[in-house]
Amino acid sequence: MSKVWLVTGANSGFGRAITEAAVEAGDVVIATARRVAALDDLVTAHPDQVEALPLDVTDQKSIDAAVEDVVTRHGRIDVLVNNAGRTHVGAVEESTDEELRSLFDVHFFGPAALVRAVVPHMRTRRSGAIVQLSSMGGQLSFAGFGAYSATKFALEGLSEALADEVRPFGIKVLIVEPGAFRTGLFTNGSASEPSTTYADTVGQTRAMIESSNGSQPGDPTKAAAAILAALEADDTPLRLPLGSDAVDAITGHLDSVRAELDAWEGISRGTAFGG
């Protein structure tokens, strides 16, 4: 039986690639975006499999209405893909509360609200899958990406607990951690007001974004295929890094954490009461 997908940010990047892959697999996709006109070509090409639905992931009423509409018309949501997002660059000192809260609304509170809206329906059917689009920046960070990584770290922590909670109900949780892929992430991002203070650190990150945009090594179509393969696997992983850069960066980060843990193990363990 074909699946019913609800995909946020389906108008471009990973969202569009996942939508196209699900359609190719014979499934039905409720493709959402704030501006649904960007989905017209997908709906025209696949009128029986793609439906465009307006959705603002930062608006609770919009989320509740969208989920209720899909469940009423289709009877279920088999796969929720929390993909909507954008990047942000800026030093921690440069990032304002407004910028941080806005980013958390899109990357954390929106997905959390969608999970709360969808999980009860999946629980009733004792099946389903939740795909959380994180980043290799969900496990590590560097100058200029503090705000972005903070939202992805939070999403991964929430998702790891969620996976434990819903596993007994037959629901899978997949955290996707892409490296640099040729999407519109860098084009549609935001940035804090730059200062000369961090020109040698954050400045390099800003320059990297400008120089690499449009030439990233990752192919979103292949990423979508990998995601579908992971969901179909008997043993779906909790985390799925995508791209050699993501695998190398995460491996290096874990090695660094292990080395530091080993170096300070004696002091770390020597903090209990008594001898």
Secondary structure, DSSP 8 states (H G I E B T S, - for coil): ---EEEETTTTSHHHHHHHHHHHHTT-EEEEEESSGGGGHHHHHH-TTTEEEEE--TT-HHHHHHHHHHHHHHHS--SEEEE-----EE--TTT--HHHHHHHHIIIIIHHHHHHHHHHHHHHHHT-EEEEEE--GGGT---TT-HHHHHHHHHHHHHHHHHHHHHGGGTEEEEEEEE-SBSSSTTTT-EE----GGGTTTHHHHHHHHHHHTT--SB-HHHHHHHHHHHHHSTT--SEEEESHHHHHHHHHHHHHHHHHHHHTHHHHHTTSS--
